[in-house]
Amino acid sequence: MVDKSIVGKTGKPFSMPIEWSKVREFARAVRDPNPVYFDPELAKKECGGIPTPVTFLQTSAFWQNAESMPPLDMFDMRRILHGEQEFEFFKPILVGDTLTGVARVADIYEKEGGRGGKMTFLAVETTYTNQRNEKVALSRFVLVETSQAGGGGAERTGDRKCARKNLHEDKTSMASKLKYDTIKVGDPIPTIKIDNVSRPDFVRYAGASGDFVPLHYDQTFVEAAGIPTVFAQGMWTAGCLSRCLTDFAGAGQVRHFKVRFARQVWPRRSRSRDSPVARAARRT
């Protein structure tokens, strides 16, 4: 039985300074060459300052401690998976800001797994405000403890072979070219291809994000869990996926991003990402 008494509990507020060195490190870890993360003058012209990648709030792991994080000691780390992740953005987050985050347990529940056995789900929401006490973002994630190790995992991916045009070669982002009135529901957005997915990608992302779950880099640990080899962090693939949106609309323009993970991404595979525009929404 799950302990429903933890629902609604909040962690101790934590402070998270937005630093340029960490933004650059994170952008490189998700293979995002957008020049606004690396060129302060261009970023100031296009975004009012250096913005953060869509999934950058994952780096909050470096600023949280046992008092500010949700309780995870009830989970077996060999069987824990990142099921879903969602971000809502209400105001820009720029280098130089200092955020305050407060995590809250939104729900915990059990359900029968598709392959038998019970799965436990933990949903956590973290609200972020800036140094002016303005609400800037809301992060939601769902962790899943499966009935056996090695089930489920990372996001569903396509295998279509599509070359990616280098949208950043002229050091101009799509934000300066895109107009709301020219967008229609169903319009295609850029496709990216991630070549040569390898273990160093997972290690680099662990260092950039703070996601040190050993399933992604420790061969001895995964073999003991009955898994043949390490696999990508779900949020590494989500970070790569988010480039489809920022290449289309511009860095700092995304207001809502949600992913659900369906299966693992293994080393030494090429991955393609693309998506139609599901909804055109004015920036508010």
Helices and strands as residue ranges (DSSP letters): G 4-6, E 14-17, H 20-29, G 35-37, H 40-47, G 56-62, E 80-89, E 98-112, E 118-129, E 135-145, G 174-176, G 180-182, E 192-194, H 199-209, G 214-216, H 219-224, H 234-249, E 256-260, E 271-273
